[in-house]
Amino acid sequence: MSDSYKTYQINPNKNQRSVTLPKNTIELKNQAFQSNKKLINISFNEKLSIIDQESFKDCIHLEKVYFPYKTELMTIPESCFENCYNLKYISIPNSLDYINSKAFKNCTSIDVLTIPKKIVSIVQDAFEGWTSKQEIIIYKDYGKFINCDAKISLFKENDTDTLESLQRKETGQRYFAVTCKCGHVSRKYYMPITFGIVAKNRKEASRIARKLPRVKHNHKYAIIDNKEISFIEYKRINEQNKYDPYLNVQSNYQQKEIMDSIEGRLVLEDKYKSKHSKNEVKPKVRYHKKEKIRNYKKFMNMKDMDEDSGIQ
């Protein structure tokens, strides 16, 4: 092997939270990061072509895995990210052909994972342990994934969608679902709406969403939720919003016309919520000679004693 290309054996700094592989690394050994409890982010290079099995197994604090758009890696090996419980984001490269057994076992923090359509084969237990709250988006049928409760969505995209996705990925842009408090429905209420946002990070996505029409721009808690999503989910959200009657009104008159249809979607602001639940019976207020009785039971006992002693 040429000296210009190296194998990454062991991470020299085991306390390092964010790691970027050197540009000349072509192979990653399983000893390098396995069971590393400090690692949070890992960024790969374009020349990386081999990752050994169990390379990131039991990296319980690993949250983000970044692959460059162009890479020579062809396989996610067996148990590569097994038990990475906090892994939230991974961009699977288009160069991949195979995803092996237990590659993403128990990666239960990923909301949506998009499988590139170039992938030839996925071992059936690759996503073992995934829950019903997760979604895997595929472009072809890989058969049934065993011990996996995630929603499997078969998606067909057109050439325009593909080009748009690739162009944005090359410029480092990502996709976010930002749920905001929207207004024009009285001060006491808000309309929760989720928008698909293109941004470089979560902070920028929140800033963009706050400026959108209908969002309560100056509300301290205008942003309810903000999470990273796939390109397909981003397209799905925007397509859904395109037909939302609330987002399509152009005047107060049109708003009044649709109020009956959107009233059930309104949410009462916390500061206007009653201190008593709807099912709770409020205590009855009683008065004696226009004075409020603080303890009615005590008052009645005193009254009975007065009557027994003859006091009027």
Secondary structure, DSSP 8 states (H G I E B T S, - for coil): --TTSEEE-S-S-TT-SEEE--TTEEEE-TTTTTT-SS--EEE--TT--EE-TTTTTT-TT--EEE--SS----EE-TTTTTT-TT--EE---TT--EE-TTTTTT-TT-SEEE--TT--EE-TTTTTT--TT-EEEESS-----TT--SEEEE----HHHHHHHHHHHHTT-EEEEEEEEE-SS-TTEEEEEEEEEEESSHHHHHHHHHTSTTB-TT-TT-EEEEEEE-HHHHHHHHHHHHT-GGGG--SHHHHHHHHHHHGGG-EE-GGGS-SS-TT-------EETTEE-S-HHHHHHHHHHHHHHT--
